Amino acid sequence: MPAPTLFALSSGRPPAAISVIRISGAAAFEAARRLSGKALPPPRTARLRTLRDPAGGEALDKALLLLFPGPDSATGDDIAELHLHGGVAVVAAVLKALDGIEGLKAAGPGDFTRRAFHNGVLDLPQVEGLADLLAAETEMQRRQAMAHADGHLTRMAEGWRERLLDALAQVEAGLDFADEGDVGESDESCANDAIAALAAELDQVLEAPSGERLRDGVRLAVTGPPNAGKSSLVNKLTERDVAIVTAIPGTTRDRIEAHLAIKGVPFVAIDTAGLRETGDVVEREGIARARAAVATADIVLAMAGEDGRFEPVETEAPVIRVMSRSDLSGAPAGPDADGLHHLSAVTGDGLAALADRLVEEAGRLVGHGEILALANDRQRRVVSDCHAALLEAGAAAHDPVLVAEHLRAALNALGRLTGRVGVEDMLDALFGRFCIGK
């Protein structure tokens, strides 16, 4: 049964100056012809057409019509685009008319991108990069996502695949022609060297910073006793009032998360309840959550209390100590010789130096602006499987049959990386991240 022709609004929700409706599939051009009632324009050439409802001939709008023949299109299928006036009623009327044409189906979230994937226009890392690009909020996130959408990891994986195939060919040649003397020990040695070199390269890729932190944000927990200035500092960092600030100890009962960007680096600042002994059941729960936030944070800002003392911090993450009342203490704003940051959460003095320190610490987690090879945990797991298979191949160098088997396992892992094999179980979740029309 042929795949249905999809249609959807592919631009922002109306009202807008212009709205774009995309039609993709075998019946796209015929649908465009039925709406316009005229001969179709040449491919990739915009023509003004009066759109009419095929059911009754009523004029719907005057729009630009463009055609993109497959396979050289965004989805690999024939695509027709209608550039309409962006009124709510106009868009609704044209969508209703399309819904009445036989063979057409309203697209769901990610259906156009799924069609591109199945038609070989995009592979899985490119789809993941596109999803991240749509969600990007900072410059670093945009650069990383754009690189993957443009095939950064795909090109790397293709290079790994070619090297694996070459090594496998040498090993299998040794098995096939071992009795004929045409393949010597030098060929097996070359294969083993190639396996070791690729394993070392993948090890470096796996040791690089995680792309997930760049995508989701570096988790920054702000902790300390009550009235240490935690909420004031979070408000200053985010440049908005995300947390209530009062002189009453224990104002913050639950942890509050706020997204922000510092010099293009995404953070999730977590304001937590003040650490102290209390009989209040609700506050005790807030303090327990505060300790949990600190334990799982990537960076911790430990703030001194009004008496200048710091509460113990149980974490393996970097801890930056902060005293937030430099405007009252008279201490020079900025870091001192012991690395203690003095600032004023009221005036903002010393905040720039703290921001620089946060970006420096975050750079160790998300890289210092370079494009990371792996963008998410799925990619990391698959590359780890490939790396493990290469290590097993190296350990079995004495047995060419085992080496060949491990190399095939490594190739299978690369197939899962690019989406060539074994990814159907996660496609629905991935494409569900997209909006309708994408």
Stockholm file with secondary structure:
# STOCKHOLM 1.0

chainA/1-438         MPAPTLFALSSGRPPAAISVIRISGAAAFEAARRLSGKALPPPRTARLRTLRDPAGGEALDKALLLLFPGPDSATGDDIAELHLHGGVAVVAAVLKALDGIEGLKAAGPGDFTRRAFHNGVLDLPQVEGLADLLAAETEMQRRQAMAHADGHLTRMAEGWRERLLDALAQVEAGLDFADEGDVGESDESCANDAIAALAAELDQVLEAPSGERLRDGVRLAVTGPPNAGKSSLVNKLTERDVAIVTAIPGTTRDRIEAHLAIKGVPFVAIDTAGLRETGDVVEREGIARARAAVATADIVLAMAGEDGRFEPVETEAPVIRVMSRSDLSGAPAGPDADGLHHLSAVTGDGLAALADRLVEEAGRLVGHGEILALANDRQRRVVSDCHAALLEAGAAAHDPVLVAEHLRAALNALGRLTGRVGVEDMLDALFGRFCIGK
#=GR chainA/1-438 SS CCCCEEEEECSCSSSEEEEEEEEESTTHHHHHHHHHCSCCCCTTCCEEEEEECTTTCCEEEEEEEEEECSSSSSSSSCEEEEEEEECHHHHHHHHHHHHTSTTEEECCBTHHHHHHHHTTSSCHHHHHHHHHHHHCCSHHHHHHHHHHHTTHHHHHHHHHHHHHHHHHHHHHHHHHSTTTTSSCHHHHHHHHHHHHHHHHHHHHHHHSCCHHHHHHCEEEEEECSTTSSHHHHHHHHHTSCCSCCCSSTTCCCSCEEEEEEETTEEEEEEECCCCCCCCCHHHHHHHHHHHHHHHTCSEEEEECCTTSCCCCCCCSSCEEEEECBHHHHCCCSEECTTSCEECBTTTCTTHHHHHHHHHHHHHHHHCSSCCCSCCSHHHHHHHHHHHHHHHHHHHTTTCHHHHHHHHHHHHHHHHHHHTSSSCHHHHHHHHTTSCBTC
#=GC SS_cons         CCCCEEEEECSCSSSEEEEEEEEESTTHHHHHHHHHCSCCCCTTCCEEEEEECTTTCCEEEEEEEEEECSSSSSSSSCEEEEEEEECHHHHHHHHHHHHTSTTEEECCBTHHHHHHHHTTSSCHHHHHHHHHHHHCCSHHHHHHHHHHHTTHHHHHHHHHHHHHHHHHHHHHHHHHSTTTTSSCHHHHHHHHHHHHHHHHHHHHHHHSCCHHHHHHCEEEEEECSTTSSHHHHHHHHHTSCCSCCCSSTTCCCSCEEEEEEETTEEEEEEECCCCCCCCCHHHHHHHHHHHHHHHTCSEEEEECCTTSCCCCCCCSSCEEEEECBHHHHCCCSEECTTSCEECBTTTCTTHHHHHHHHHHHHHHHHCSSCCCSCCSHHHHHHHHHHHHHHHHHHHTTTCHHHHHHHHHHHHHHHHHHHTSSSCHHHHHHHHTTSCBTC
//
